[in-house]
Amino acid sequence: MYKIKNVFYVADFSLPNKSAYSLHVLKICDAFNEINKNKINLLLPHIHKNYSNKKIKNDFLLKKIPNIKSFYEKKKKLNFVLRILYSFKILKHVRKKNYSMIISRSIIPSLILAIFNIKNTLEIHSELTGITRIFFHIIKLNHVKKNLSDSEKEFIDDQLKDYV
Protein backbone atom coordinates (compact mmCIF):
# COMPACT_ATOMS: atom_id res chain seq x y z
CA MET A 1 0.00 0.00 0.00
CA TYR A 2 1.30 3.47 -0.93
CA LYS A 3 1.77 5.68 2.10
CA ILE A 4 1.65 9.44 1.75
CA LYS A 5 3.75 11.31 4.28
CA ASN A 6 3.39 14.95 5.24
CA VAL A 7 -0.21 15.48 4.19
CA PHE A 8 -1.40 19.06 4.62
CA TYR A 9 -5.16 19.73 4.73
CA VAL A 10 -6.53 23.29 4.47
CA ALA A 11 -10.03 24.11 5.68
CA ASP A 12 -11.78 27.35 6.54
CA PHE A 13 -13.88 26.57 9.61
CA SER A 14 -13.02 27.39 13.20
CA LEU A 15 -13.25 25.14 16.24
CA PRO A 16 -15.43 24.43 18.14
CA ASN A 17 -17.83 23.71 15.33
CA LYS A 18 -20.62 21.17 14.88
CA SER A 19 -21.15 21.54 11.12
CA ALA A 20 -21.14 18.64 8.66
CA TYR A 21 -18.19 20.37 6.95
CA SER A 22 -16.04 20.26 10.09
CA LEU A 23 -17.08 16.66 10.80
CA HIS A 24 -16.19 15.63 7.23
CA VAL A 25 -12.74 17.27 7.34
CA LEU A 26 -11.84 15.81 10.73
CA LYS A 27 -13.04 12.33 9.71
CA ILE A 28 -10.97 12.53 6.49
CA CYS A 29 -7.95 13.53 8.59
CA ASP A 30 -8.64 10.60 10.91
CA ALA A 31 -8.79 8.22 7.93
CA PHE A 32 -5.48 9.55 6.57
CA ASN A 33 -3.94 9.09 10.02
CA GLU A 34 -5.17 5.50 10.16
CA ILE A 35 -3.99 4.62 6.65
CA ASN A 36 -0.62 6.35 6.87
CA LYS A 37 0.12 5.74 10.56
CA ASN A 38 1.41 9.29 10.84
CA LYS A 39 -0.26 12.57 11.66
CA ILE A 40 -1.90 14.66 9.02
CA ASN A 41 -1.42 18.42 9.32
CA LEU A 42 -4.67 20.38 9.41
CA LEU A 43 -4.75 24.15 9.08
CA LEU A 44 -7.75 26.13 10.34
CA PRO A 45 -8.30 29.87 10.73
CA HIS A 46 -9.01 29.68 14.49
CA ILE A 47 -9.26 27.28 17.41
CA HIS A 48 -10.70 28.58 20.67
CA LYS A 49 -7.95 28.53 23.33
CA ASN A 50 -10.04 26.34 25.68
CA TYR A 51 -10.85 23.75 23.01
CA SER A 52 -8.31 21.03 23.77
CA ASN A 53 -7.09 18.20 21.56
CA LYS A 54 -8.79 15.75 23.91
CA LYS A 55 -12.10 17.61 23.50
CA ILE A 56 -11.72 17.65 19.69
CA LYS A 57 -10.97 13.92 19.70
CA ASN A 58 -14.02 13.17 21.88
CA ASP A 59 -16.43 15.55 20.13
CA PHE A 60 -15.65 14.14 16.68
CA LEU A 61 -15.02 10.53 17.78
CA LEU A 62 -11.52 10.51 16.31
CA LYS A 63 -9.02 7.69 16.77
CA LYS A 64 -6.05 10.02 16.48
CA ILE A 65 -6.06 13.81 16.62
CA PRO A 66 -4.50 15.52 13.58
CA ASN A 67 -1.71 18.03 14.02
CA ILE A 68 -3.90 21.17 13.99
CA LYS A 69 -2.48 24.64 13.40
CA SER A 70 -4.45 27.87 13.38
CA PHE A 71 -3.46 31.36 12.21
CA TYR A 72 -5.81 33.71 14.02
CA GLU A 73 -6.06 34.18 17.79
CA LYS A 74 -9.64 35.44 17.53
CA LYS A 75 -12.47 33.96 15.49
CA LYS A 76 -13.04 35.90 12.29
CA LYS A 77 -15.84 35.76 9.76
CA LEU A 78 -13.88 35.01 6.61
CA ASN A 79 -15.07 37.43 3.94
CA PHE A 80 -13.37 37.57 0.52
CA VAL A 81 -10.55 39.89 1.65
CA LEU A 82 -9.79 37.81 4.77
CA ARG A 83 -9.79 34.65 2.64
CA ILE A 84 -7.15 36.23 0.39
CA LEU A 85 -5.05 37.16 3.46
CA TYR A 86 -5.56 33.66 4.90
CA SER A 87 -4.45 32.24 1.54
CA PHE A 88 -1.18 34.16 1.62
CA LYS A 89 -0.54 33.00 5.19
CA ILE A 90 -1.04 29.44 3.92
CA LEU A 91 1.30 30.08 0.99
CA LYS A 92 4.01 31.38 3.33
CA HIS A 93 3.58 28.35 5.61
CA VAL A 94 3.62 25.82 2.75
CA ARG A 95 6.79 27.27 1.24
CA LYS A 96 8.63 26.59 4.52
CA LYS A 97 7.53 22.93 4.66
CA ASN A 98 7.96 19.91 2.43
CA TYR A 99 4.45 18.50 2.13
CA SER A 100 4.02 15.52 -0.18
CA MET A 101 0.31 16.21 -0.61
CA ILE A 102 -1.82 19.31 -0.08
CA ILE A 103 -5.61 19.04 0.04
CA SER A 104 -7.83 22.08 0.29
CA ARG A 105 -11.52 22.44 1.04
CA SER A 106 -11.13 26.18 0.45
CA ILE A 107 -11.21 27.45 -3.14
CA ILE A 108 -9.27 30.68 -2.82
CA PRO A 109 -6.26 29.22 -0.94
CA SER A 110 -6.17 26.36 -3.45
CA LEU A 111 -6.07 28.76 -6.39
CA ILE A 112 -3.45 30.99 -4.73
CA LEU A 113 -1.24 27.94 -4.16
CA ALA A 114 -1.71 26.87 -7.80
CA ILE A 115 -0.88 30.37 -9.08
CA PHE A 116 2.39 30.19 -7.10
CA ASN A 117 3.31 26.76 -8.58
CA ILE A 118 2.27 24.65 -5.61
CA LYS A 119 0.40 21.51 -6.62
CA ASN A 120 -2.68 20.80 -4.53
CA THR A 121 -5.95 18.92 -4.56
CA LEU A 122 -9.14 20.95 -4.39
CA GLU A 123 -12.13 19.24 -2.84
CA ILE A 124 -15.35 21.19 -3.24
CA HIS A 125 -18.91 20.23 -2.37
CA SER A 126 -20.93 23.32 -3.29
CA GLU A 127 -21.87 25.49 -6.23
CA LEU A 128 -19.60 28.45 -6.88
CA THR A 129 -21.18 31.90 -6.53
CA GLY A 130 -20.20 35.57 -6.50
CA ILE A 131 -16.57 36.67 -6.60
CA THR A 132 -15.43 33.10 -5.91
CA ARG A 133 -17.09 31.95 -9.14
CA ILE A 134 -15.27 34.67 -11.11
CA PHE A 135 -11.99 33.93 -9.31
CA PHE A 136 -12.39 30.22 -10.09
CA HIS A 137 -12.33 30.98 -13.83
CA ILE A 138 -8.62 31.77 -13.37
CA ILE A 139 -8.18 28.00 -13.36
CA LYS A 140 -8.51 28.09 -17.12
CA LEU A 141 -5.05 29.68 -17.32
CA ASN A 142 -2.51 27.01 -18.25
CA HIS A 143 -0.14 28.01 -15.46
CA VAL A 144 -2.81 27.43 -12.83
CA LYS A 145 -4.33 24.39 -14.52
CA LYS A 146 -1.06 22.42 -14.35
CA ASN A 147 -1.02 22.82 -10.56
CA LEU A 148 -4.69 21.91 -10.22
CA SER A 149 -5.13 19.27 -12.91
CA ASP A 150 -8.49 17.66 -13.62
CA SER A 151 -7.39 14.41 -12.02
CA GLU A 152 -6.77 16.22 -8.75
CA LYS A 153 -10.16 17.93 -8.51
CA GLU A 154 -13.15 16.32 -6.90
CA PHE A 155 -16.43 17.79 -8.05
CA ILE A 156 -19.43 16.60 -6.12
CA ASP A 157 -22.02 18.77 -7.79
CA ASP A 158 -22.38 18.14 -11.56
CA GLN A 159 -23.01 21.85 -12.17
CA LEU A 160 -19.43 22.64 -11.19
CA LYS A 161 -18.07 20.81 -14.24
CA ASP A 162 -19.23 23.76 -16.38
CA TYR A 163 -16.74 26.08 -14.72
CA VAL A 164 -13.60 24.16 -15.63
C-alpha positions as CSV (number, residue, x, y, z in Angstrom):
1,M,0.0,0.0,0.0
2,Y,1.3,3.5,-0.9
3,K,1.8,5.7,2.1
4,I,1.7,9.4,1.8
5,K,3.8,11.3,4.3
6,N,3.4,15.0,5.2
7,V,-0.2,15.5,4.2
8,F,-1.4,19.1,4.6
9,Y,-5.2,19.7,4.7
10,V,-6.5,23.3,4.5
11,A,-10.0,24.1,5.7
12,D,-11.8,27.4,6.5
13,F,-13.9,26.6,9.6
14,S,-13.0,27.4,13.2
15,L,-13.3,25.1,16.2
16,P,-15.4,24.4,18.1
17,N,-17.8,23.7,15.3
18,K,-20.6,21.2,14.9
19,S,-21.2,21.5,11.1
20,A,-21.1,18.6,8.7
21,Y,-18.2,20.4,7.0
22,S,-16.0,20.3,10.1
23,L,-17.1,16.7,10.8
24,H,-16.2,15.6,7.2
25,V,-12.7,17.3,7.3
26,L,-11.8,15.8,10.7
27,K,-13.0,12.3,9.7
28,I,-11.0,12.5,6.5
29,C,-7.9,13.5,8.6
30,D,-8.6,10.6,10.9
31,A,-8.8,8.2,7.9
32,F,-5.5,9.6,6.6
33,N,-3.9,9.1,10.0
34,E,-5.2,5.5,10.2
35,I,-4.0,4.6,6.7
36,N,-0.6,6.3,6.9
37,K,0.1,5.7,10.6
38,N,1.4,9.3,10.8
39,K,-0.3,12.6,11.7
40,I,-1.9,14.7,9.0
41,N,-1.4,18.4,9.3
42,L,-4.7,20.4,9.4
43,L,-4.8,24.1,9.1
44,L,-7.8,26.1,10.3
45,P,-8.3,29.9,10.7
46,H,-9.0,29.7,14.5
47,I,-9.3,27.3,17.4
48,H,-10.7,28.6,20.7
49,K,-8.0,28.5,23.3
50,N,-10.0,26.3,25.7
51,Y,-10.8,23.7,23.0
52,S,-8.3,21.0,23.8
53,N,-7.1,18.2,21.6
54,K,-8.8,15.8,23.9
55,K,-12.1,17.6,23.5
56,I,-11.7,17.7,19.7
57,K,-11.0,13.9,19.7
58,N,-14.0,13.2,21.9
59,D,-16.4,15.5,20.1
60,F,-15.7,14.1,16.7
61,L,-15.0,10.5,17.8
62,L,-11.5,10.5,16.3
63,K,-9.0,7.7,16.8
64,K,-6.1,10.0,16.5
65,I,-6.1,13.8,16.6
66,P,-4.5,15.5,13.6
67,N,-1.7,18.0,14.0
68,I,-3.9,21.2,14.0
69,K,-2.5,24.6,13.4
70,S,-4.5,27.9,13.4
71,F,-3.5,31.4,12.2
72,Y,-5.8,33.7,14.0
73,E,-6.1,34.2,17.8
74,K,-9.6,35.4,17.5
75,K,-12.5,34.0,15.5
76,K,-13.0,35.9,12.3
77,K,-15.8,35.8,9.8
78,L,-13.9,35.0,6.6
79,N,-15.1,37.4,3.9
80,F,-13.4,37.6,0.5
81,V,-10.5,39.9,1.7
82,L,-9.8,37.8,4.8
83,R,-9.8,34.6,2.6
84,I,-7.1,36.2,0.4
85,L,-5.0,37.2,3.5
86,Y,-5.6,33.7,4.9
87,S,-4.5,32.2,1.5
88,F,-1.2,34.2,1.6
89,K,-0.5,33.0,5.2
90,I,-1.0,29.4,3.9
91,L,1.3,30.1,1.0
92,K,4.0,31.4,3.3
93,H,3.6,28.3,5.6
94,V,3.6,25.8,2.7
95,R,6.8,27.3,1.2
96,K,8.6,26.6,4.5
97,K,7.5,22.9,4.7
98,N,8.0,19.9,2.4
99,Y,4.5,18.5,2.1
100,S,4.0,15.5,-0.2
101,M,0.3,16.2,-0.6
102,I,-1.8,19.3,-0.1
103,I,-5.6,19.0,0.0
104,S,-7.8,22.1,0.3
105,R,-11.5,22.4,1.0
106,S,-11.1,26.2,0.5
107,I,-11.2,27.4,-3.1
108,I,-9.3,30.7,-2.8
109,P,-6.3,29.2,-0.9
110,S,-6.2,26.4,-3.4
111,L,-6.1,28.8,-6.4
112,I,-3.5,31.0,-4.7
113,L,-1.2,27.9,-4.2
114,A,-1.7,26.9,-7.8
115,I,-0.9,30.4,-9.1
116,F,2.4,30.2,-7.1
117,N,3.3,26.8,-8.6
118,I,2.3,24.7,-5.6
119,K,0.4,21.5,-6.6
120,N,-2.7,20.8,-4.5
121,T,-6.0,18.9,-4.6
122,L,-9.1,21.0,-4.4
123,E,-12.1,19.2,-2.8
124,I,-15.3,21.2,-3.2
125,H,-18.9,20.2,-2.4
126,S,-20.9,23.3,-3.3
127,E,-21.9,25.5,-6.2
128,L,-19.6,28.5,-6.9
129,T,-21.2,31.9,-6.5
130,G,-20.2,35.6,-6.5
131,I,-16.6,36.7,-6.6
132,T,-15.4,33.1,-5.9
133,R,-17.1,32.0,-9.1
134,I,-15.3,34.7,-11.1
135,F,-12.0,33.9,-9.3
136,F,-12.4,30.2,-10.1
137,H,-12.3,31.0,-13.8
138,I,-8.6,31.8,-13.4
139,I,-8.2,28.0,-13.4
140,K,-8.5,28.1,-17.1
141,L,-5.0,29.7,-17.3
142,N,-2.5,27.0,-18.2
143,H,-0.1,28.0,-15.5
144,V,-2.8,27.4,-12.8
145,K,-4.3,24.4,-14.5
146,K,-1.1,22.4,-14.4
147,N,-1.0,22.8,-10.6
148,L,-4.7,21.9,-10.2
149,S,-5.1,19.3,-12.9
150,D,-8.5,17.7,-13.6
151,S,-7.4,14.4,-12.0
152,E,-6.8,16.2,-8.8
153,K,-10.2,17.9,-8.5
154,E,-13.1,16.3,-6.9
155,F,-16.4,17.8,-8.1
156,I,-19.4,16.6,-6.1
157,D,-22.0,18.8,-7.8
158,D,-22.4,18.1,-11.6
159,Q,-23.0,21.8,-12.2
160,L,-19.4,22.6,-11.2
161,K,-18.1,20.8,-14.2
162,D,-19.2,23.8,-16.4
163,Y,-16.7,26.1,-14.7
164,V,-13.6,24.2,-15.6
